[in-house]
Amino acid sequence: MRLLVLILGLALAGCRAPVRATNFPVDDGSEGRKVYVAKCAKCHKFYDPSKYSDDEWNKWMGKMSKKAKLKPEQEQALARYVNSALRAPRKIEPQKQQPAP
């Protein structure tokens, strides 16, 4: 009986909804973000642009823009979005220290 419950539990664990939608980057409502979600996610996962050097990222943006058949204005909007929302260093707020008990 325990084996049956274990097998059913494992089977049901694989039936959950895809997690991909929750991994969407910052939603600022911009045209660039719309292009990012519609064109980039159509073929592959979201890559973290901050993990690439400027030269590497620009190379990939050029290749992928052609592959996705982006119009020049879409490519510019996408570049603005990625550079401002995803490549810019994020400010980390210092944690407030709790007084000692």
N, C-alpha and C positions, 0 to 999 in steps of 0.2 A: 504494500500500500504506500509506504514511504517513497519507494522508487517511482511509482506512478505520479505522486504529487511532485516529486523533484523533476521528472520529465515534463510534466505539464507546466510547471513554473518556468523552466528553461525555454520551453516553446513559446509561452506567452511573453517572456522577456524580449524575444526577438520580434514581436509584433507591434512594438511601439512606433509612433510617428517619427518621421525623419527629423533629425536635430538641425539640419542645414539652415532652416529658416531663422533660427535663433542666433546663428553666427553672422548675420548681416552686420556690416560695419555701421558706424555712426550715421544716424538718419538726420540729415539737416534739411531735407526736402528739396535739395538742389537738383538741377538737371544732371549734373555730373554723377550724383549718387544713383539717379534713375538709370543712367547708362551703365554704371558699375554693376548694379544688380541685374539688369536685363541682359546685358551683353557678356559681361565677364563670368557671371555665375551660370550662364547658360551652358558653358562647356567645362568649367573646372571649379575647384574650390577657391575660396578667397585666399590669396597669399598676403602676407604681411609686408607691405611695401617698405617699412622701416628696417627690414632685415637685409635690404639690398643697397649697394652704393648707388649714388646718383647715376653713374655711367651704366651700371647693370640695369637699373630700373628704366632708364630712358631707352635702352636697347630693347627691353621686353615690351615697353609701351608701344614702341614703333612697330615691332613684329605683330603684337596682338591687335593693335588698331587696324592694321591691314587685314589680318585674318578675320576680324569681326566686321569688316567693311564699314568702319565708322566714317561718318561725314566729318569734314574738318572741324565744324562747330561742336560735334559730339566729342571728338578727340580733345579739343581745348577744354570743354566743360569737365570731362573726365580727369584731365590732368590737373585742373584747378582743384577739384574735389579731393583727389588722392593726395596732392601736395599739401593742401591746407588741413584736411581732416585726418589723414592717415600717415603721412610722412613727417609732419611737423612734430617736434618733440612735445610730448604731453606734459603739462605741469602736474607735478605730484604735490599735493598739499601735505604739509607736515602733520604728523599725528599729534593730537593733544596728549600730553602726558597726564596720567591720572595721579592725583596726590597719593602718597604712600599711606597705607592704613594705619 
